[in-house]
């Protein structure tokens, strides 16, 4: 759905399109946080996932309402989410021994860094890039941020599965091929027992 809203916004450049585009991203991030954010990283006053999910929901609703008051702040709020997620990935990779997960973490951080660099350069150096007749940085940002989100969300889901259902022996693989240097779509496979109920 977010892709459709993004396409609608970039075709019309309307305020409604901008809000649909940015708010769909915000809500996708909120759902990912609520579902997969590692429990051991919760603030000390939160004891379970339902409380954490309620807090994420409350923050997302407030941010959504605020976005109608200050729409220009949306991009910065979304980049703050991205920065926090990147910090979580870096912290988790320092504890991780699975080399595929470490590689996926490095790729997601690299993609996010490149994406934000393109966004900042486009945002604050637009006239320079117009003089250079290169007006594609925003498009490059979209491609890189989608790749970063796919890699990071798969990694966070993998780490969550490793913590919550370790007996299922979760592992990372890439589609269409899974050799050492494959660049593809990462996904999680469960190599262990079929007992997959997650504790909440």
C-alpha positions as MATLAB code, in Angstrom:
seq = 'XXXXXXXXXXXXXXXXXXXXXXXXXXXXXXXXXXXXXXXXXXXXXXXXXXXXXXXXXXXXXXXXXXXXXXXXXXXXXXXXXXXXXXXXXXXXXXXXXXXXXXXXXXXXXXXXXXXXXXXXXXXXXXXXXXXXXXXXXXXXXXXXXXXXXXXXXXXXXXXXXXXXXXXXXXXXXXXXXXXXXXXXXXXXXXXXXXXXXXXX';
ca = [
       0.000    0.000    0.000;
       2.849    2.355    0.872;
       4.240    1.916   -2.650;
       0.921    2.960   -4.182;
       0.728    6.029   -1.938;
       4.303    6.930   -2.833;
       3.559    6.577   -6.543;
       0.417    8.718   -6.139;
       2.366   11.445   -4.313;
       5.187   11.556   -6.858;
       2.712   11.684   -9.751;
       0.589   14.468   -8.261;
       2.949   16.236   -5.812;
      -0.189   17.019   -3.812;
      -0.462   17.572   -0.059;
      -2.837   14.598    0.269;
      -0.351   12.410   -1.617;
       2.503   13.565    0.626;
       0.527   12.751    3.762;
      -0.532    9.331    2.473;
       3.054    8.545    1.450;
       4.726    9.637    4.690;
       2.063    8.334    7.065;
       2.030    4.896    5.408;
       5.789    4.683    6.023;
       5.299    5.786    9.640;
       2.646    3.134   10.292;
       4.679    0.347    8.631;
       7.626    1.265   10.868;
       5.322    1.307   13.909;
       3.997   -2.180   13.141;
       7.569   -3.463   12.686;
       8.615   -1.931   16.013;
       5.608   -3.377   17.835;
       6.065   -6.872   16.382;
       9.832   -7.382   16.306;
      11.684   -4.920   18.491;
      13.956   -7.011   20.771;
      12.409   -7.406   24.211;
      15.746   -7.079   25.970;
      16.058   -3.513   24.628;
      12.770   -2.342   26.140;
      12.954    0.559   28.611;
      13.035   -0.704   32.204;
       9.432    0.331   32.931;
       8.052   -1.907   30.143;
       7.663   -5.574   31.018;
       5.863   -7.147   28.032;
       5.227   -6.724   24.301;
       1.594   -5.629   24.680;
       2.632   -2.661   26.851;
       5.402   -1.818   24.387;
       2.974   -2.094   21.458;
       0.520    0.223   23.221;
       3.284    2.773   23.754;
       4.310    2.529   20.071;
       0.650    2.938   19.033;
       0.219    6.009   21.238;
       3.414    7.598   19.876;
       2.356    6.842   16.284;
      -1.108    8.362   16.746;
       0.380   11.529   18.300;
       2.961   11.755   15.490;
       0.219   11.253   12.893;
      -1.872   14.082   14.364;
       1.182   16.343   14.662;
       2.039   15.690   11.005;
      -1.109   17.572    9.962;
       0.009   20.572   12.029;
       3.657   20.548   10.835;
       3.867   18.448    7.641;
       7.447   19.587    6.979;
       8.561   17.748   10.136;
       7.441   14.336    8.782;
      10.633   13.633    6.877;
      12.753   14.411    9.932;
      10.616   12.212   12.199;
      10.905    9.325    9.725;
      14.667    9.783    9.518;
      14.828    9.735   13.341;
      13.049    6.361   13.257;
      15.604    5.203   10.697;
      18.492    6.465   12.803;
      17.174    4.643   15.883;
      16.679    1.434   13.933;
      20.223    1.747   12.557;
      21.605    2.183   16.087;
      19.700   -0.943   17.194;
      21.121   -2.910   14.251;
      24.688   -1.779   15.056;
      24.269   -2.683   18.752;
      22.807   -6.092   17.917;
      25.567   -6.867   15.417;
      28.176   -6.399   18.146;
      26.583   -9.299   20.054;
      25.860  -11.511   17.061;
      28.009  -14.466   15.994;
      26.007  -15.444   12.886;
      28.106  -14.206    9.944;
      25.128  -13.969    7.567;
      23.339  -11.764   10.080;
      26.436   -9.597   10.547;
      26.777   -9.195    6.778;
      23.084   -8.328    6.472;
      23.460   -5.778    9.263;
      26.433   -4.151    7.544;
      24.544   -4.017    4.254;
      21.479   -2.425    5.859;
      23.580    0.209    7.661;
      25.519    0.969    4.451;
      22.294    1.290    2.434;
      20.730    3.542    5.075;
      23.850    5.751    5.225;
      23.927    6.116    1.432;
      20.179    6.785    1.329;
      20.336    9.524    3.971;
      23.359   11.054    2.227;
      21.339   11.238   -1.011;
      18.319   12.697    0.814;
      20.386   15.365    2.586;
      22.263   16.240   -0.589;
      19.003   16.522   -2.522;
      17.322   18.510    0.251;
      20.076   21.041    0.873;
      21.996   21.002   -2.413;
      19.133   20.911   -4.891;
      20.267   24.011   -6.834;
      23.792   22.558   -7.200;
      22.472   19.278   -8.590;
      20.162   21.172  -10.954;
      23.167   23.084  -12.308;
      24.915   19.737  -12.791;
      21.790   18.533  -14.641;
      21.475   15.592  -12.219;
      18.011   15.524  -10.697;
      17.823   11.883   -9.669;
      19.001   11.869   -6.049;
      15.485   11.650   -4.636;
      14.827    8.602   -6.802;
      18.126    7.042   -5.715;
      17.097    7.725   -2.098;
      13.841    5.812   -2.625;
      15.632    2.778   -4.037;
      18.286    2.707   -1.316;
      15.843    3.279    1.568;
      13.590    0.454    0.376;
      16.593   -1.888    0.260;
      17.768   -0.719    3.696;
      14.304   -1.283    5.205;
      13.979   -4.756    3.643;
      17.414   -5.771    4.948;
      16.988   -4.212    8.412;
      13.446   -5.494    9.004;
      14.444   -9.025    7.958;
      17.439   -8.835   10.273;
      15.377   -7.585   13.244;
      12.783  -10.323   12.605;
      15.600  -12.901   12.478;
      17.048  -11.647   15.778;
      13.582  -11.699   17.347;
      13.102  -15.302   16.192;
      16.554  -16.194   17.540;
      15.625  -14.802   20.977;
      11.996  -15.955   21.145;
      11.939  -19.324   19.332;
      15.573  -20.543   19.290;
      14.441  -24.189   19.196;
      13.221  -23.574   15.621;
      16.822  -22.799   14.589;
      16.056  -19.715   12.488;
      18.508  -19.020    9.669;
      18.926  -16.344    7.016;
      18.844  -17.160    3.330;
      18.751  -15.101    0.141;
      16.492  -15.436   -2.854;
      17.146  -16.345   -5.681;
      20.494  -17.855   -4.666;
      22.237  -18.256   -1.349;
      25.970  -18.304   -2.002;
      28.373  -16.321    0.151;
      28.277  -13.103   -1.893;
      24.640  -13.244   -2.964;
      22.786   -9.994   -3.163;
      19.111  -10.805   -3.176;
      16.015  -10.733   -1.048;
      16.799  -11.964    2.467;
      14.297  -14.212    4.199;
      14.132  -16.390    7.298;
      13.887  -20.172    7.287;
      13.125  -22.302   10.341;
      15.316  -25.403   10.344;
      14.143  -26.924   13.616;
      10.923  -28.223   15.086;
       7.499  -27.108   13.863;
       6.635  -25.753   17.337;
       6.752  -22.051   16.420;
       4.548  -20.273   18.953;
       6.194  -17.022   20.033;
       5.953  -15.887   23.675;
       4.525  -12.361   23.992;
];
